[in-house]
Amino acid sequence: MARGILETIGLAATLVLAIPIALFGAEHLVRGELLAGALYVGIAVGLVVVEQYLTTPTDVPGMVAEKTVGKVAETEDTETETTNGE
């Protein structure tokens, strides 16, 4: 799955928040506090999963623009191939 630069920056920002939470959870797990450790690790994983798969209202304009550009680009490519082929 290819990523745009904005998606990559968004993932990096989420990881900046999720990694310390996961490390804190891992520390609890090492100390034997299983419930707290699992909870913190679960929160960190949840942050990344939600960022990856949840569509937010701010994502909608970008998705619409990508689909529009894709349709315009396909139409122009198809027209050039048809014109060159005749």
Secondary structure, 3 states (H helix, E strand, C coil): CCCCHHHHHHHHHHHHHHHHHHHHHHHHHHHCCHHHHHHHHHHHHHHHHHHHHCCCCCCHHHHHHHHHHHHHHHHHHHHHHHHHHC
